[in-house]
Amino acid sequence: MSEFEETHLWQSTLAYRENDKYDSQRERLRVAYMALRDKVGMLVGEIARDLPDYTVHDLTHLDALWSMADIVCGPDYKLTPTEAFVLGGAILLHDAAMSLAAYPSGISELKDSAEWSDTVVYFFQRTEGRRPSDVEIQEPPAEVLKEVIADLLRQMHAKHSAKLLACEWRVRGDSMAHRLMGDDELRGIFGQAIGMIAHSHWWSVDEVERRLDRRVNAPVIFPQLWSFDLLKVAAILRAADASHVDARRAPAFLRALRKPSGVSGNHWNFQSKLARPALQNDQIVYTSVTSFGVEDADAWWLCLDTLKMIDSELRRSDQLIAAKRGHNERFAARSVANIGSLEKLTNDLPVVDWIPVSAEVHISGVTEIVKKLGGSALYGDKPDIALRELIQNASDAIRARRVVDGVDDEWGEVVVRILKSDDGHVLEVEDNGLGMGQDVLVHHLLNFGQSFWGSELMRREFPGLLTRGVGNAGKFGIGFFSVFMISKKVRVTTRRCGAAKDQTFVLDFRNGVDSRPILRVAGNDEALQSEGTKVSAVLEPDTDHLERLLRSSYDETGTIVDVCGELCPSLDVSVSVEDRLTDVIHRYRANDWLELEPIDFISRLQFKPMSSNEFLDAFTEENAQTVRRLSENLRTVRDEHGVAIARAFLCPPVYGERAGLPGVVSVGGLKSGDLRGICGVLTGETNRAARDTAIPHLRGEPLVSWANEQVNLCEESSLTDKDQQEIAMTVLRLGGDVGALKIAEAENTWFDKAAVLAKFRMSDEIVLNSGYHALEKEEEFRMDNRVVRAPMFSYSSILMRGPADDSERDWLPIAEGDFFANSIGFFLLALLDEAWGTSYYTMAMGDERRRLHMDTKIGRWRGEDIFSNQMVLKR
């Protein structure tokens, strides 16, 4: 007799008994169970082949769950024979899908699943550091494939367990179909219930209650009293399964053979030390047969965490049964003994040469950390950042909704409102995106630093999103908390995609993060008419938050329409702005940056957009004409996938009446920083949670090609010599070729690269003049023939916001050792070395630079020689 046959639950339900009135019915269930057990035993024996690091999941574990159910339920608990049969079937199936053998078609079934591509993308990015190709998704490298199979078997086993009784296994060339349960009638009666309960061991308790709160009357082939209660059986399974940790699951010799490491090794270690659990009063007591040494400390702590999980599961299961079935159906085991006291627990799980204390790394004052890192300490004192982050979250949700619903790439809209209420000024950001259910609200929105995008919950709830690249912009999980920079009274109203109107949730923050938020179901007047999310923030009274919210990054004052325009230069989602303070409504169309006419596009990038005529009227006629010519050089650059990563042209960094034509780097369509010397938009990516700087996607050879094309276009744009030199400075910094642009002054005229090189080859001495003498601007000044004048410095950076130095070094081929080595002056030194065979460039880059300077004649003015300290270079 097997051990499980000695348990109270078996003996009182399915065991043979003398003079049994229902012997034939009981025997039919018993025989069917034993046959099912035999086949499942072979199936679960395959688990170790695919998941060798996992603790034992074979028949010994499944049989042991009967004894664990005895402990959980207590010695007098009553089940009907049909309940015992359903429980036994669910016990056998609940982990049986944790091997490829559980899939009759093998790995091809995994590849056909909705989860396959997302899981490959996830592990490929983690292992290889990049997204896989379509071919690599179907045939990933061996190292990635191993991770993917293990994760999918774990991730899908509960869901697939519900289908196992319907599966057929066949031998090639043999027409016979093999099923786990051969009794077709019993499979038809109990198969669905067994499958659902097996599946339910991975559900939340709330989902168990919602889906399994049902009693089924006795099937017609069984006695009237042999009904079965799905909720009770499911609760027994989850409590018994969670509670089974002991040496039966981690035999010492098997551990020595498999040699598990890491977290798996710690699981094997602590379970191998545990004796059989026992029931004392209403608690399960766990004890170890051997002590935990210092080398076992990690295993001891993992054991503690596991016992806490079991304690939580016992309490929730007991509460569920008590609430739904009454006191008489409650389980005997309702918690784990000594779980709240380390001192008492060490009596049950003794340690040697060390003392367990609660000394784990702990951040006290979590609220303060959230307020600081979610607010001004991270983003700076910039209220518009809160708006940017809310628009970012809304845009991410809409992109995800597009994938889920299969709609076009410009579907969806973010609505930004500013209005006046009894509480004060209110900022609202609403979207018709994916929306959030309770799990996302609790486990991700409220979990500081835990982004939903790319998470296991996202992969589980919305298969395919990760494969389609959803969630790359919002990846830090802290952006929402920036709203508390401007408000303590925040309300999140959300309705998940596919949910009914009455499933709208409201999350109320009444005092920022200083008090617990209230989660509730929305009232009829609050429920959203369509799926999506609305965030409402009452701006702090008696502050200048509104005034500062309506300022540009350069401290210009405008409206909410102006602010949204500046924040969203290249968004692929339409943004409608409702300024109810001034009764102005404006809509920024999705991807308008790719469609606007050049002058309109330039104006769109300003803080206060205006018509093309108004924009040009701000310049003198001469400069306006130059802007028109430059704007004709506007070009769109796309990556290898056809995605636009830039629409821009080169321009002088400082121009006419303006500090420069507008240029921005955007991340996810939202402004991250400004550009100097480039007008337009470059898309980029950031690794900084503050998003205050980004590295453009246009880099390397495509960037150089674009810069060289711009040089060719500028040569035909009738630019002034000085404008050409300014643009050439940017080209050199981008790693391009200055072509025929004018780059230096010599002999009272302007030279391009070819002319400079020709002059060097004909000269034996050159004075490199990097600065203007006061008299050089006089009309009568005549430059010495040895002098070539060009700046030795470069503009500090093209990227103009945040820690630009580091970002620019990651983006551009800046010479090591000298941030200004890409200047025109250093470029001339390189040309001189080419002409003369010298090494002045290297000398100037090092400590010898000063030795090259001396007072020398640079020209004449009114018959008098003019001297200056400049770099004198001789062949």
C-alpha positions in Angstrom: 0.0 0.0 0.0 1.3 3.4 -1.0 1.7 6.0 1.7 -1.1 8.2 0.3 -3.5 5.3 0.6 -3.0 5.5 4.4 -4.2 9.1 4.7 -7.4 10.0 6.3 -8.7 11.7 3.2 -8.1 8.6 1.1 -9.4 6.2 3.6 -12.6 8.1 4.3 -13.4 8.5 0.6 -11.9 6.2 -2.0 -10.4 3.3 0.0 -11.9 -0.2 -0.2 -14.3 -1.0 2.7 -16.2 -4.0 3.7 -19.9 -4.3 3.0 -19.8 -1.0 1.0 -23.2 0.0 -0.3 -21.5 2.0 -3.1 -18.6 -0.4 -3.7 -18.9 -0.4 -7.5 -19.1 3.4 -7.8 -16.2 3.9 -5.3 -14.1 1.2 -7.1 -14.7 2.9 -10.4 -13.3 6.1 -9.1 -10.4 4.4 -7.3 -9.4 2.3 -10.4 -9.6 5.4 -12.6 -7.5 7.4 -10.2 -4.8 4.6 -9.9 -4.7 4.4 -13.7 -4.3 8.2 -14.0 -1.6 8.1 -11.3 0.4 5.5 -13.3 0.4 7.5 -16.5 1.0 10.9 -14.8 3.9 9.2 -12.9 5.6 8.6 -16.2 4.8 12.1 -17.4 6.2 13.9 -14.3 9.2 11.7 -14.4 10.3 13.7 -17.5 10.3 17.1 -15.6 13.9 16.6 -14.4 15.1 16.3 -18.0 14.0 19.9 -18.8 14.2 21.5 -15.4 17.1 19.7 -13.6 17.7 22.5 -11.1 14.1 22.3 -9.8 13.4 20.3 -6.6 11.5 17.0 -7.0 8.3 17.2 -8.9 7.8 13.5 -9.5 5.2 11.1 -8.1 6.7 11.2 -4.6 5.8 14.9 -4.4 2.3 14.2 -5.8 1.6 11.4 -3.4 2.9 13.5 -0.5 0.3 16.1 -1.2 -2.3 13.7 0.2 -0.6 13.7 3.5 -0.1 17.5 3.4 -3.9 17.8 2.6 -4.5 15.7 5.7 -2.4 18.1 7.8 -4.1 21.1 6.3 -7.6 19.8 6.7 -7.2 18.0 10.0 -8.0 14.5 11.1 -11.8 14.8 10.9 -12.3 16.7 7.7 -15.0 15.4 5.4 -14.9 15.1 1.7 -17.2 13.2 -0.6 -15.7 10.5 -2.9 -16.2 12.7 -5.9 -14.4 15.6 -4.1 -11.5 13.3 -3.3 -11.4 12.1 -6.9 -11.3 15.7 -8.2 -8.7 16.7 -5.6 -6.6 13.7 -6.5 -6.8 14.4 -10.2 -5.9 18.1 -9.7 -3.0 17.0 -7.5 -1.7 14.7 -10.2 -2.1 17.3 -13.0 -1.2 20.6 -11.3 2.6 20.4 -12.1 2.5 17.7 -14.8 2.9 20.2 -17.6 6.4 21.3 -16.5 8.1 19.3 -19.2 8.2 19.2 -23.0 6.7 15.7 -22.8 3.4 17.3 -21.6 3.1 18.9 -25.1 2.3 16.1 -27.6 3.8 18.1 -30.5 6.9 19.0 -28.4 8.6 22.3 -28.7 6.6 23.3 -31.7 3.6 23.8 -29.4 5.7 26.3 -27.4 6.8 28.1 -30.5 3.1 28.4 -31.6 2.1 29.9 -28.3 1.5 33.6 -27.8 4.2 33.7 -25.1 7.0 32.3 -27.2 8.2 35.4 -29.0 7.9 37.7 -26.0 10.0 35.2 -23.9 12.6 34.9 -26.6 12.9 38.7 -26.9 13.2 39.0 -23.1 16.0 36.5 -22.7 17.7 37.4 -25.9 18.0 41.1 -24.8 19.2 40.0 -21.4 21.8 37.5 -22.8 22.8 39.2 -26.1 22.1 42.8 -25.3 20.0 43.4 -28.4 16.6 42.5 -30.0 16.6 39.2 -32.0 15.7 39.0 -35.7 12.6 37.1 -36.8 14.8 34.1 -37.6 16.4 34.2 -34.2 13.0 34.4 -32.5 12.1 31.0 -34.1 15.6 29.5 -33.7 17.3 31.2 -30.8 20.9 30.2 -29.8 21.2 27.2 -27.5 21.9 29.3 -24.4 18.9 31.5 -25.0 16.7 28.4 -26.0 17.5 26.7 -22.7 16.4 29.8 -20.7 13.3 30.2 -22.9 12.1 26.6 -22.5 12.6 26.6 -18.7 10.8 29.9 -18.3 7.9 28.9 -20.6 7.4 25.5 -18.9 7.2 27.3 -15.6 5.1 30.2 -16.9 2.6 28.0 -18.9 2.4 24.8 -16.8 -0.6 25.8 -14.8 -2.6 26.9 -17.8 -1.6 23.8 -19.8 -2.4 21.5 -16.9 -6.1 22.3 -17.5 -5.8 20.8 -21.0 -3.9 17.6 -20.2 -6.9 15.3 -19.9 -7.9 16.3 -23.4 -4.4 15.7 -24.9 -3.6 12.7 -27.0 -0.1 11.3 -27.4 0.7 9.1 -30.4 3.7 7.0 -31.6 4.7 7.8 -35.1 3.3 5.1 -37.5 0.9 3.9 -34.8 -2.8 4.9 -35.0 -3.4 4.4 -31.3 -4.0 7.5 -29.2 -2.9 7.5 -25.6 -4.8 9.6 -23.0 -4.0 10.2 -19.4 -7.5 9.1 -18.3 -8.9 6.2 -20.2 -12.4 6.2 -18.8 -14.2 8.5 -21.3 -17.3 8.9 -19.2 -15.4 10.0 -16.0 -13.2 12.3 -18.1 -16.3 13.8 -19.5 -17.9 14.3 -16.1 -14.8 15.5 -14.1 -12.2 16.6 -16.7 -13.2 20.2 -16.8 -13.4 20.5 -13.0 -10.0 18.7 -12.5 -8.4 20.9 -15.1 -9.7 24.2 -13.7 -8.6 23.3 -10.2 -5.2 22.2 -11.4 -4.9 25.5 -13.2 -6.1 27.5 -10.2 -3.1 26.8 -8.0 -1.4 29.7 -9.9 -4.4 32.1 -9.6 -4.9 34.7 -6.9 -7.3 33.8 -4.1 -9.6 36.5 -5.5 -9.7 34.8 -8.9 -10.3 31.4 -7.2 -13.3 32.9 -5.4 -14.6 34.6 -8.6 -14.3 31.6 -10.9 -14.7 28.5 -8.7 -17.3 29.5 -6.1 -19.6 26.7 -7.1 -21.0 23.4 -5.8 -21.9 20.7 -8.3 -24.6 18.2 -7.6 -23.8 14.5 -7.7 -23.4 13.2 -11.3 -26.2 10.8 -12.2 -24.0 7.7 -12.1 -23.2 8.4 -8.4 -25.1 8.5 -5.2 -27.1 11.7 -4.4 -24.7 12.8 -1.6 -21.6 12.6 -3.8 -21.7 16.2 -4.9 -18.4 18.2 -5.2 -17.4 21.7 -4.1 -15.0 23.3 -6.5 -14.0 26.1 -4.2 -13.2 23.8 -1.2 -11.2 21.4 -3.3 -9.2 24.3 -5.0 -8.4 25.8 -1.5 -7.2 22.4 -0.3 -4.9 22.0 -3.3 -3.3 25.4 -3.1 -2.7 25.1 0.7 -1.3 21.6 0.5 0.9 22.4 -2.5 2.3 25.5 -0.9 3.0 23.7 2.4 4.9 20.8 1.0 8.6 21.6 1.7 10.7 18.8 3.2 13.4 16.4 2.4 11.1 14.3 0.2 11.5 17.1 -2.4 15.3 17.4 -2.1 16.9 13.9 -1.5 20.5 14.4 -0.6 21.9 11.9 -3.1 19.9 13.4 -5.9 21.2 16.8 -4.9 24.8 15.5 -5.1 24.1 14.2 -8.6 22.5 17.3 -10.0 24.6 19.9 -8.2 22.1 22.8 -8.3 23.5 26.2 -7.7 22.3 29.8 -6.9 18.8 30.2 -5.7 17.9 26.6 -6.8 20.8 25.3 -4.8 19.5 27.1 -1.7 16.1 25.6 -2.2 17.6 22.1 -2.4 19.7 22.9 0.7 17.0 24.0 3.1 14.5 21.4 1.9 16.9 18.6 2.3 17.2 19.5 6.0 13.5 19.6 6.8 11.6 16.8 8.5 7.9 16.1 7.8 5.7 19.0 8.7 3.3 18.4 11.6 0.1 20.0 12.9 0.0 21.4 16.4 -3.1 23.2 17.5 -4.0 25.2 14.4 -0.4 25.7 13.1 1.9 23.7 10.9 5.3 23.2 12.6 8.4 22.9 10.4 11.6 21.5 11.9 15.0 20.6 10.5 16.9 17.4 11.3 20.3 19.1 10.9 21.5 22.6 11.7 22.3 25.4 9.3 25.9 26.5 9.4 27.3 29.8 8.2 27.6 28.4 4.7 23.9 27.6 4.9 22.8 31.1 5.9 21.3 32.0 2.5 19.4 28.8 2.5 18.1 29.5 6.0 16.8 32.9 5.0 15.2 31.4 1.9 13.6 28.9 4.1 12.2 31.7 6.3 10.8 33.5 3.2 9.2 30.2 2.0 7.6 29.7 5.4 6.2 33.2 5.3 4.7 32.5 1.9 3.1 29.3 3.3 1.8 31.2 6.3 0.2 33.7 4.0 -1.3 31.0 1.8 -2.8 29.2 4.8 -4.3 32.3 6.2 -5.8 33.4 2.9 -7.2 29.9 2.2 -8.7 29.7 5.7 -10.3 33.1 5.4 -11.7 32.2 2.0 -13.3 29.0 3.2 -14.6 30.7 6.4 -16.2 33.5 4.5 -17.7 31.4 1.7 -18.4 28.0 3.4 -18.7 28.8 7.1 -16.9 27.8 10.3 -17.6 24.1 10.0 -15.6 23.8 6.7 -12.6 25.7 8.0 -9.2 24.0 7.8 -7.3 22.8 10.8 -4.1 24.5 9.7 -4.4 28.2 9.6 -0.8 29.5 9.9 2.8 28.5 10.4 4.2 28.2 13.9 6.8 30.7 15.2 6.9 32.6 11.9 6.8 35.9 13.7 9.8 35.3 16.0 13.4 34.6 14.8 14.3 33.4 18.2 11.6 30.8 18.4 12.1 29.8 14.8 15.8 29.0 15.5 14.6 26.4 17.9 12.8 24.6 15.1 15.5 25.5 12.5 18.7 25.6 14.5 21.8 27.4 13.4 25.5 26.9 14.2 28.1 29.6 14.6 25.9 32.5 13.5 22.8 34.3 14.7 19.9 35.2 12.4 19.0 38.9 12.9 16.9 41.2 10.8 19.9 43.0 9.4 19.0 42.9 5.7 19.6 46.1 3.7 16.6 48.3 4.4 15.6 51.8 3.3 13.9 53.5 6.1 11.6 56.4 5.2 10.5 55.0 1.9 8.0 57.9 1.6 10.8 60.4 1.7 12.8 58.4 -0.9 9.8 58.4 -3.2 9.2 62.1 -2.7 12.9 62.9 -3.5 13.7 60.4 -6.3 10.2 60.8 -7.7 10.3 64.5 -7.6 12.6 67.6 -7.7 15.7 65.8 -6.4 15.7 63.7 -9.6 14.1 66.0 -12.1 15.0 69.4 -10.8 12.5 72.0 -9.8 10.7 71.9 -13.1 6.9 71.4 -12.9 6.6 70.8 -16.7 8.5 67.5 -16.1 5.5 66.1 -14.3 3.4 66.9 -17.4 6.0 65.3 -19.6 6.1 62.1 -17.6 2.3 61.8 -17.6 2.2 62.3 -21.3 4.9 59.7 -21.6 2.9 57.2 -19.6 -0.3 58.0 -21.6 1.6 57.6 -24.9 3.0 54.2 -23.9 -0.5 53.0 -23.0 -1.8 54.1 -26.4 1.0 52.4 -28.3 0.3 49.2 -26.4 -3.5 49.5 -27.1 -2.7 49.8 -30.8 -0.9 46.4 -30.7 -3.6 44.7 -28.7 -6.5 46.0 -30.9 -4.5 45.8 -34.2 -5.3 49.4 -35.2 -3.1 51.8 -37.2 0.0 53.5 -35.9 -1.7 56.9 -35.5 -4.8 55.7 -33.6 -5.4 57.1 -30.1 -5.2 60.5 -28.4 -3.8 62.0 -25.3 -5.9 64.9 -23.9 -4.2 67.5 -21.7 -6.5 69.9 -19.8 -5.9 72.8 -17.5 -9.0 74.0 -15.7 -10.3 75.8 -12.5 -12.2 73.9 -9.9 -13.4 74.6 -6.4 -10.1 73.0 -5.2 -8.0 75.2 -7.4 -6.3 74.8 -10.7 -6.4 71.2 -12.0 -4.1 69.5 -14.5 -5.6 66.5 -16.3 -4.0 64.0 -18.6 -6.3 61.5 -20.2 -5.7 58.7 -22.7 -7.7 56.0 -24.5 -4.9 53.5 -24.1 -4.5 50.1 -22.4 -5.9 51.1 -19.0 -5.0 49.3 -15.8 -6.6 46.6 -13.8 -6.2 46.2 -10.1 -3.0 44.1 -10.3 -1.2 46.7 -12.4 -2.4 49.5 -10.1 -1.1 47.8 -7.0 2.0 45.9 -8.2 3.4 48.4 -10.7 1.9 51.9 -10.6 2.3 52.0 -6.8 5.5 50.0 -6.8 8.2 52.7 -7.0 10.8 51.6 -9.6 8.8 48.7 -11.0 7.7 49.5 -14.5 4.9 47.4 -16.0 6.4 47.5 -19.4 8.5 44.4 -20.1 7.4 42.8 -16.8 6.3 39.2 -16.4 2.8 40.6 -15.7 2.8 42.4 -19.0 4.0 39.2 -20.8 1.2 37.2 -19.1 -1.7 39.6 -19.6 -0.8 40.9 -23.0 1.3 38.4 -25.0 3.0 39.9 -28.0 3.6 43.4 -26.7 7.2 42.8 -25.9 7.9 41.3 -29.3 6.4 44.4 -30.9 8.7 46.6 -28.9 6.1 48.1 -26.6 7.3 49.7 -23.4 10.8 50.9 -24.4 10.2 54.5 -23.5 8.7 54.1 -20.0 11.2 51.8 -18.5 12.1 53.2 -15.0 8.9 52.8 -13.2 9.1 56.2 -11.4 7.7 58.7 -13.8 4.2 58.7 -12.4 5.6 59.9 -9.0 6.8 63.1 -10.6 3.2 64.4 -10.4 3.7 64.8 -6.6 6.1 67.7 -7.5 3.1 69.8 -8.3 0.3 68.2 -6.4 -0.7 66.4 -3.2 -4.2 65.7 -4.3 -4.0 63.3 -7.2 -6.7 61.0 -8.6 -6.1 58.1 -11.1 -9.2 56.8 -12.9 -8.7 53.8 -15.1 -10.5 51.2 -17.0 -8.6 48.3 -18.4 -8.8 47.4 -22.1 -11.7 45.0 -22.5 -13.2 45.7 -19.1 -16.8 46.8 -18.6 -17.6 50.4 -17.6 -18.5 49.3 -14.1 -14.9 47.9 -13.8 -13.4 51.4 -13.7 -11.1 51.8 -10.7 -10.3 55.0 -8.9 -7.0 55.5 -6.9 -7.1 58.6 -4.7 -4.1 60.3 -3.2 -5.4 62.7 -0.6 -2.0 63.9 0.7 0.6 62.9 -1.8 2.7 60.0 -0.7 2.4 61.0 2.9 -0.7 59.0 3.4 -2.0 55.7 1.9 -4.0 56.0 -1.3 -7.5 54.7 -1.4 -8.4 52.2 -4.2 -12.1 51.8 -5.0 -14.5 51.0 -7.8 -15.6 54.2 -9.6 -19.1 55.5 -9.0 -21.5 55.9 -11.9 -20.6 59.5 -12.4 -16.8 58.7 -12.4 -16.7 55.6 -14.6 -14.9 56.2 -17.9 -17.0 55.9 -21.0 -14.2 54.1 -22.8 -11.1 52.2 -21.8 -8.0 54.2 -20.8 -6.7 56.3 -17.9 -7.2 59.8 -16.6 -4.8 61.4 -14.1 -6.1 64.5 -12.3 -3.8 66.6 -10.2 -4.9 69.6 -8.2 -2.0 72.1 -8.3 -0.7 73.0 -4.9 -2.5 76.2 -3.7 -0.4 79.2 -2.5 2.5 78.1 -4.8 3.8 79.3 -8.2 3.4 75.8 -9.7 0.9 77.0 -12.4 3.1 80.0 -13.3 6.2 77.8 -13.6 4.3 75.0 -15.4 3.5 77.5 -18.1 7.2 78.5 -18.7 9.5 77.2 -21.4 12.8 75.6 -20.7 14.3 79.0 -21.4 12.0 80.7 -18.9 9.6 82.2 -21.5 6.0 82.5 -20.3 3.2 80.9 -22.4 0.1 78.8 -22.2 -0.5 75.1 -21.7 -0.8 74.8 -25.5 2.8 76.2 -25.8 4.1 73.9 -23.1 2.7 70.8 -24.7 4.0 71.8 -28.1 7.5 72.2 -26.7 7.3 68.9 -24.8 6.0 66.8 -27.7 8.1 67.7 -30.8 7.9 64.3 -32.4 5.3 62.3 -30.7 3.6 59.5 -32.6 0.4 60.0 -30.6 -2.0 63.0 -31.2 -2.2 65.4 -28.3 -5.3 67.6 -27.8 -4.8 70.5 -25.4 -7.8 72.1 -23.7 -6.9 75.4 -22.0 -10.1 76.1 -20.2 -8.5 79.1 -18.5 -8.4 80.9 -21.9 -10.9 78.8 -23.9 -8.3 77.7 -26.4 -8.2 74.2 -27.8 -5.3 73.0 -30.0 -4.5 69.6 -31.5 -0.9 68.4 -32.2 -1.3 65.7 -34.8 0.6 62.4 -34.4 3.9 62.5 -36.4 3.3 66.0 -37.6 7.1 66.6 -37.5 7.4 64.4 -40.6 4.8 66.2 -42.6 5.1 70.0 -41.9 6.6 72.3 -44.5 10.2 73.3 -43.5 9.5 76.7 -42.1 6.3 75.5 -40.3 8.4 72.7 -38.9 11.0 75.0 -37.6 8.4 77.2 -36.0 6.7 74.2 -34.5 9.8 73.4 -32.5 9.7 76.8 -30.8 8.0 77.4 -27.4 5.4 79.6 -29.1 4.7 78.2 -32.5 3.6 80.8 -35.1 2.8 80.9 -38.8 5.7 80.7 -41.2 5.3 84.4 -42.2 5.3 85.5 -38.5 8.4 83.3 -37.9 10.4 84.9 -40.8 9.3 88.4 -39.9 11.3 88.1 -36.7 14.5 88.2 -38.8 16.0 90.9 -41.0 15.3 90.3 -44.6 18.8 89.1 -45.3 18.7 86.6 -42.4 15.2 85.5 -43.3 16.4 84.7 -46.8 19.3 82.7 -45.4 16.9 80.8 -43.1 14.7 79.9 -46.2 17.8 78.6 -48.0 18.9 76.6 -45.0 15.5 75.1 -44.5 15.6 73.7 -48.0 18.4 71.4 -46.7 15.9 69.7 -44.4 16.3 65.9 -44.7 14.6 62.9 -43.1 16.8 60.0 -42.1 15.4 56.5 -41.5 17.0 53.5 -39.9 17.3 50.0 -41.4 13.7 49.3 -40.4 12.4 52.4 -42.1 11.7 54.2 -38.9 12.4 58.0 -39.0 15.2 58.8 -36.6 15.9 62.4 -37.7 14.5 65.3 -39.6 17.0 68.1 -39.5 19.6 70.3 -41.2 22.8 71.9 -40.2 22.8 75.6 -39.3 25.1 78.1 -37.6 24.9 77.6 -33.8 24.2 81.3 -33.3 22.1 83.0 -35.9 21.2 86.6 -36.4 18.6 87.9 -34.0 18.2 84.5 -32.3 20.4 82.3 -30.1 20.1 79.7 -32.9 17.5 77.8 -34.8 15.7 75.3 -32.7 16.9 71.7 -32.5 15.9 69.0 -30.1 16.6 65.4 -29.1 13.4 63.5 -28.3 12.9 60.2 -26.4 9.7 58.5 -27.1 8.5 61.6 -29.0 9.1 63.8 -25.9 11.8 66.5 -25.6 14.9 65.4 -23.7 17.4 68.1 -24.6 18.3 70.8 -27.1 20.8 70.8 -30.0 23.4 73.4 -31.0 24.2 73.7 -34.7 21.5 71.3 -35.8 17.9 72.5 -36.5 15.2 69.9 -36.3 14.6 66.7 -34.4 16.9 63.7 -33.7 15.2 60.8 -31.9 17.2 59.2 -29.2 17.4 57.0 -26.1 18.3 57.6 -22.5 19.6 55.5 -19.6 18.9 58.3 -17.1 15.6 58.2 -15.2 15.5 62.0 -15.3 15.5 61.9 -19.1 17.5 65.1 -19.1 19.8 64.0 -21.8 19.8 61.4 -24.5 22.0 59.8 -27.1 20.6 60.2 -30.7 19.8 57.2 -32.7 21.5 58.8 -35.7 25.1 57.9 -35.1 28.1 56.3 -36.6 28.2 55.9 -40.4 24.6 57.1 -41.0 25.4 60.3 -39.0 28.5 60.9 -41.1 26.7 60.3 -44.3 23.9 62.8 -43.3 26.6 65.4 -42.3 28.4 65.0 -45.6 25.1 65.4 -47.5 24.5 68.5 -45.5 27.9 69.9 -46.5 27.1 69.3 -50.2 23.8 71.1 -49.7 25.3 74.0 -47.8 27.9 74.5 -50.6 24.9 75.4 -52.9 23.1 77.5 -50.3 24.9 80.8 -50.9 25.9 81.1 -47.2 28.2 83.7 -45.9 31.8 82.6 -45.4 31.4 82.9 -41.6 28.2 80.8 -41.7 30.1 78.2 -43.6 32.9 78.1 -41.0 30.3 77.8 -38.2 28.7 74.9 -39.9 32.1 73.3 -40.7 32.8 73.3 -36.9 29.7 71.2 -36.3 30.6 68.9 -39.2 34.0 68.2 -37.8 32.5 67.4 -34.4 30.1 65.0 -36.1 33.0 63.2 -37.8 32.1 64.4 -41.3 34.1 65.9 -44.2 34.0 69.7 -44.5 34.2 69.5 -48.3 34.4 72.8 -50.0 33.0 74.8 -47.1 35.1 77.9 -46.1 37.0 77.0 -42.9 39.8 79.6 -42.4 40.9 83.1 -43.2 44.2 83.8 -44.9 45.6 86.6 -47.1 42.5 88.7 -46.3 40.1 86.2 -47.8 38.5 82.8 -47.0 39.9 79.4 -47.8 38.3 76.0 -48.0 40.2 72.8 -47.1 41.8 72.3 -50.5 43.1 75.9 -50.6 44.4 75.7 -47.0 46.3 72.5 -47.9 47.8 74.1 -51.0 48.9 77.1 -49.0 50.6 74.8 -46.4 52.4 72.9 -49.1 53.9 76.1 -50.5 54.9 77.6 -47.1 57.8 76.9 -44.7 56.3 78.8 -41.7 52.6 79.2 -40.6 51.2 81.3 -37.9 48.0 79.7 -36.6 46.0 82.6 -35.3 43.2 81.4 -33.1 41.9 84.8 -31.8 41.2 88.2 -33.0 43.5 91.1 -32.3 41.5 94.3 -31.6 42.9 95.9 -34.8 42.2 92.9 -37.1 38.6 94.1 -37.5 39.8 97.5 -38.9 39.3 97.9 -42.6 42.9 99.0 -43.1 44.4 95.9 -41.4 46.4 93.6 -43.7 46.9 90.0 -42.6 50.5 88.7 -42.8 50.9 86.1 -45.5 52.1 83.5 -42.9 48.8 83.8 -40.9 45.9 81.4 -41.1 43.1 82.3 -38.8 40.7 79.8 -37.4 39.3 79.0 -33.9 41.2 76.5 -31.8 38.2 75.8 -29.7 35.0 74.0 -30.4 31.6 74.7 -29.0 31.3 73.0 -25.7 28.8 70.5 -27.0 26.1 69.9 -29.5 23.9 68.3 -26.9 22.8 71.2 -24.7 21.0 69.8 -21.7 22.0 67.5 -18.8 25.4 65.9 -18.4 26.1 66.5 -22.1 29.9 65.7 -22.0 29.3 62.0 -21.2 26.4 61.7 -23.6 28.3 63.4 -26.4 31.4 61.1 -25.8 29.0 58.1 -26.2 27.5 59.6 -29.4 30.4 61.3 -31.3 34.0 60.3 -32.2 35.5 62.9 -29.9 39.3 62.7 -29.6 40.4 61.3 -26.3 42.3 63.6 -24.0 41.0 66.9 -25.4 37.3 67.8 -25.7 38.1 70.6 -28.2 40.3 68.5 -30.5 37.6 68.4 -33.2 37.9 72.2 -33.7 38.9 73.8 -37.0 42.2 74.9 -35.5 43.2 71.3 -34.7 41.8 70.2 -38.1 44.3 72.7 -39.7 47.1 71.2 -37.6 46.2 67.8 -39.0 46.3 69.2 -42.6 49.6 70.8 -41.8 51.1 67.5 -40.6 49.8 65.9 -43.9 51.5 68.6 -46.0 54.8 68.7 -44.0 55.1 65.3 -42.5 55.2 66.8 -39.0 53.5 65.9 -35.7 52.1 69.3 -34.6 48.7 67.9 -34.0 50.0 65.4 -31.4 52.2 68.1 -29.8 49.3 70.5 -29.5 47.2 67.8 -28.0 49.8 67.3 -25.2 51.8 69.3 -22.8 54.0 70.9 -25.6 51.2 73.1 -26.8 52.5 76.2 -24.9 56.0 75.8 -26.4 54.5 76.4 -29.8 53.3 79.9 -28.9 55.3 83.1 -29.2 54.9 86.8 -29.9 54.9 87.1 -33.7 53.8 89.5 -36.4 50.3 88.9 -37.6 49.8 91.9 -39.9 50.1 95.6 -40.5 47.8 98.5 -39.7 48.5 102.0 -41.0 52.1 101.2 -41.7 52.7 99.6 -38.3 53.5 95.9 -37.6 51.0 94.3 -35.3 52.2 91.5 -33.0 50.3 88.9 -31.0 51.0 85.7 -29.1 50.1 82.9 -31.4 51.1 79.4 -32.5 54.2 79.6 -34.8 54.8 76.4 -36.8 57.8 75.8 -39.0 58.5 73.1 -41.5 
